[in-house]
């Protein structure tokens, strides 16, 4: 009897954690996908993009670098994790639109210095004060983030989530293909 009552509570809490803040559209809830998910979450929690079959090599001392993924060449952080922009962020804004649970699901790319560096990046790099108070890297005036479900370099699970999260090309352009 206890399991019947505890299990739904755990499932609901887990889904809320995965989705971010439930009804807030700054969360990681993903569009429906026909791809099967290997996690305990339902397939509606799985973004339409999948992991890359080729991982970028190693890490970089630069804040951002370029790596090959299943979506082509994209920007990655110093650990090789794919970076994303959020459509709710305004170009040139001094603050991120991704706060609270969103910031947990989509961690800010933190700059290692006042002026971020990029290896192979052909876009303007700068920083704003991120939600955590640390300098958050911006690409052509837009803050960049990683995605908590991207567990390995080259993963692109965040691509197209909610139709608002996108990877960037080496020139800083949004890539909207999935």
N, C-alpha and C positions, 0 to 999 in steps of 0.2 A: 504493500500500500504506500509506504513512504516513497519508494522509487517513482511511482506514478506521479506523485505531487512534486517531487524534487526535479525530476528530469525535464518537465515542461518549463520550470523556472530557469534551469540552467540553459536550456535551449534558447529561451527568449532572451536571457541576458547575453548569451553568446552572439545571437543575431544582432542585438542592439550594438554590441561592441564592434562587430564586423561592419555594420551599416553606419557607424558613427553616432549621430545623434537622432536616429530614427527618421523624423520628417524633414530635417534640415537638408537642403540640397548641396551643402558643402561637404557631404560625407562620401564614403567609398561605395555606396550602393551602386551596383553595376546593372547595365541593361541585360535583358534576358539573352541567354546564349544557348545554342543547341549543343555546345561542347560539354562533355561530362566533366565534373569537377572531382578532383581526387581528395578534396577536403570534406569536412563534415557539413559545410555550408551547402545550401541548395544551389542548383545550376543558375538560378537568377542572381546569385551573388558573384558569379564568375564573369569578368569582363570578356568581351568578344575577342580580344587579342590573346595570343598564347605566348608561352615562353619561347625564347630564341633557341634554336638548335646550336648556335655557335656563340660562345661567350667571348667577350673582349678579353684581351690579355692583361692580367695583373692589375696593378693600381698605378695611380699617377700622383706626383707631388703637386700637380695643379688642382685647383678647385673643380674645374671641369675639363673634360677631354672628349674625344670622339671615339666611338666604338661601332662595330658592325653588329646589327641585330636582325631579327626576322623582318623588321620594318625598314631595313637599310641602315645607313650611317646616322646615328643619333648622338646627342649629347649625353654624357654620363658624369657622375660625380667622381671624386678621387679614388673611390673603391670600385669603380666600374658599374655602379648601379644607375640604371636609366633615370633621367630627370624629366619632369613634366611641368607644364604650365597649366594654370586653372583659368577657365574663361571668365570667372567672376572677378579676377584681379584686373585692375585698371592699369594700363601702361603708364608708367611714371608715378604711380601712387607711392606713398611713403610707408604704407602698411599692407600687410597681407590680408586677403579676404578669407583665408583659411585659418580658422581659430578653433579653440576647444577640441572636441573629438576629431574634427577634420585635421587638425594639426598633429594628432596622434597617428591617424591613418596615413597622412601625407606629410611626413617630416620635411621641414625646410632644409635646403642644402645650405650648410653653414660655411661662410667664407673663412679661410685660414688667415687672412690679412684684410686690412681696410680696403684694398683694391684687389678683388678676386683675379685669379689667373686662369688661363685656359690654354690647353695644349691642343692645337689644331682647330680651335674655335674661331670662326670668322664672324663674330657678333660682338656688340658692346657689352662688356661685363662691368657690373657695379654691385652695390649692396644697399639694402635697407635694414632697419632694425626689425628683426624677426619677432614672432610671437614670444619666443623664449628670451628675448633681449639680446641675443647674439646677432651678428651680421648675417643676413640672409642674402645669398647670391641672387642677382637679377641678370637676365639676358634680354638685351634690348628693352630695358625698363620693366620687365615682368619677372616677379619672383619665381624661383624654381624649387621643385620638391622631388622627393623620391616617393615610392609607394610601398607601404608596409608588406604587401603580398608579393612584391618582387624580392625573392630571397637570394638570388644569385646574380652575378654580373650578366648582363644581356637579357634578363627577364623583362618583358614588356606587358605585364598583366594589367597595368594601369591605363593602357592606351584606350581611349574612348569611353572610360567610365562615366556614366551618366551623360554622355555627350558633352562633357565639360573639361576633361583632362586629356592632354596631348603631349606627345614627345616632340622634341625639337631637332631640326636638322643642324648641321655644323654652322650654318649661316644664321641660326636663330629663328627660322621659320617653323610654324606649327606644321606637323605632319598629321593629317586627319585620316589617312588610310588605316585600315586595321588588318 
